[in-house]
Amino acid sequence: LAAIAANVRKVTDGMTNAASKALAARVTAEERESGLLFPSVSRLRVVSVEVAKAVVEQAVREGLTDVARHDIEACVRRAMWTPDYPAYAAG
């Protein structure tokens, strides 16, 4: 998500490290106590935004994107896919 959102030139070790740290930081105490290694899927969209923001911030530090620091979250949110399932009536 971050690589697409920020149009980065390459994915670096620093960016994967930022993603790993951001993901680990989003695991709650309750999730750890129940044996989860990753945040619950029910929080996927929220966690994805936070991880992507951390990766884009690292890309900015490494000079691999032109995204301005103040625009990181908006950049990530614009790139996110939003499911939109039309309702079909039985015919």
Buried (B, 14 or more C-beta within 10 A) or exposed (E): BBBEBBEBEEBBEBBEEBBEEBBEEBBEEEBEEEEEEEBBEEBEEEBBBBBBBBBBBBBBEBEBBEBEEEBBBEBBEEBEEEEEEEEEEEE
